[in-house]
Amino acid sequence: MASRNHIKTLIDRLAKRQRDWLRRNADHIQDREAKYLKEDLRQPSFKPLANIGASLGMLGLCYGARGETLLYDGADSGWSETHKSVLYHYWGLRCRVLWFEEFSGSRS
């Protein structure tokens, strides 16, 4: 069984990686996905739903990483970021399901 110090060391290392990832990627990903969403939402069809779902999933990834880091640091606002992450992932998945139903012929 791993000692508490070993587990804490692993968690600290993961939190550092998460912070580094956020610092390097989060702003770029959020800007890029917001741009993609604006473009895709202008299209009056179901075709961009898969892209919309992917963009929402990427935004959910950013919010989730931010929420985990804030919670690790003891900030209650991490729960709000984690909640946003779940919502973005849910709606991203919902868009992909709608796209699949539309283009697979499974809609009645």
ZIZI-V535893 format. One record per residue. N is the residue number from 0. RES is the residue in one letter. PHI is phi in whole degrees, -180 to 180 (NA if undefined). OMEGA is omega in whole degrees, -180 to 180 (NA if undefined). Layout:
BEGIN
N/RES/PHI/OMEGA
N/RES/PHI/OMEGA
END
This chain:
BEGIN
0/M/NA/-177
1/A/-71/178
2/S/-75/179
3/R/-61/179
4/N/-64/179
5/H/-64/179
6/I/-64/178
7/K/-61/178
8/T/-61/179
9/L/-64/179
10/I/-65/177
11/D/-59/180
12/R/-65/177
13/L/-64/179
14/A/-64/178
15/K/-64/178
16/R/-61/180
17/Q/-63/178
18/R/-62/179
19/D/-62/179
20/W/-61/179
21/L/-61/-179
22/R/-61/-177
23/R/-80/-166
24/N/-120/-167
25/A/-58/-178
26/D/-62/180
27/H/-62/-179
28/I/-64/-179
29/Q/-64/178
30/D/-64/-179
31/R/-63/-177
32/E/-69/176
33/A/-63/178
34/K/-63/179
35/Y/-60/180
36/L/-62/179
37/K/-59/179
38/E/-65/-176
39/D/-70/-179
40/L/-72/177
41/R/-76/-176
42/Q/-81/-176
43/P/-88/179
44/S/-153/178
45/F/-82/-174
46/K/-55/-178
47/P/-80/-177
48/L/-58/179
49/A/-65/178
50/N/-66/178
51/I/-61/178
52/G/-60/179
53/A/-65/179
54/S/-64/179
55/L/-64/177
56/G/-64/178
57/M/-66/176
58/L/-65/177
59/G/-61/177
60/L/-61/179
61/C/-64/179
62/Y/-63/179
63/G/-65/179
64/A/-63/179
65/R/-65/180
66/G/-63/179
67/E/-60/-179
68/T/-65/178
69/L/-63/178
70/L/-63/178
71/Y/-61/180
72/D/-79/177
73/G/91/-178
74/A/-90/179
75/D/-63/179
76/S/-63/176
77/G/-61/178
78/W/-66/178
79/S/-65/179
80/E/-66/178
81/T/-66/177
82/H/-62/177
83/K/-59/-180
84/S/-59/180
85/V/-62/180
86/L/-63/179
87/Y/-63/178
88/H/-65/179
89/Y/-60/-177
90/W/-69/174
91/G/-64/178
92/L/-66/179
93/R/-61/177
94/C/-62/179
95/R/-65/177
96/V/-64/178
97/L/-60/178
98/W/-62/-179
99/F/-62/180
100/E/-61/-178
101/E/-67/-172
102/F/-99/176
103/S/-96/-178
104/G/80/-178
105/S/-85/177
106/R/-80/179
107/S/-86/NA
END
